């Protein structure tokens, strides 16, 4: 088995409150490293990962790519991300040579407001806080402080890579009774190149941005205050790659079960 090493020195946190590498970045950079070891014709179709330890943004992360199999239609890679010689993240990635579909089907597009009809997330937070100060919203003090923290974080980080527009802002922010399913329109904040690899990695980067909260929103809207929220493992399946991450994409997030401090979420 061949083992190749790639190093990343560009590391972003998920929040300025926690100077650790954002999980979606480890996910996307693992794919970037693995794609360097397969032919240009191969396309990623599934990724299965585990977050082992928090990685610091102050030191490089090395990605070790192991070739598990090279077939005519499929190939497999294992990626071990290490910092200071210790594994912080592991990922298995499967690639497929595009072929003509034998059968095709997919679920119906959900009926939700178009992105042009939905407020940008941070603009919406500002409006809600303003209306709360005017007495039009009854928001618990903890939720109000958390919303103010999110605005402060927005001003203290690099330009967000994605614009986000929840289809139901009040439920998304858990200031009204939330369901165990939510929808968010997302797209890159900047126009991207035509390189399809960039669009795949950007889309995968953002898959970890909204999932963590979906299991909590229904409970937070009833007063629950979480002490810690993090991802333990993360998987993604790409059934097609003819999309652009700088076009609007609808992320549907749902949760089926929570208990024993663990929960299952899907998008």
Secondary structure, DSSP 8 states (H G I E B T S, - for coil): --EEEEEE----EEETTEEEE-HHHHHHHHHHHHHTTS-TTEEEEEEEEEE-S--BTTS-EEEEEEEEEE-SSEEEEEEEEEETTEEEEEEEEEEEE----S------------GGGS--HHHHHHHHHHHHHTTS----HHHHHHHHHHHHHHHHSS--SEEEEESSHHHHTTSS---SEEEEEEEESS---S-HHHHHHHHHHGGGSSHHHHHHHHHHTTT---S----SEEEEE-S-----TTS-EEEEEEEEEEETTEEEEE-
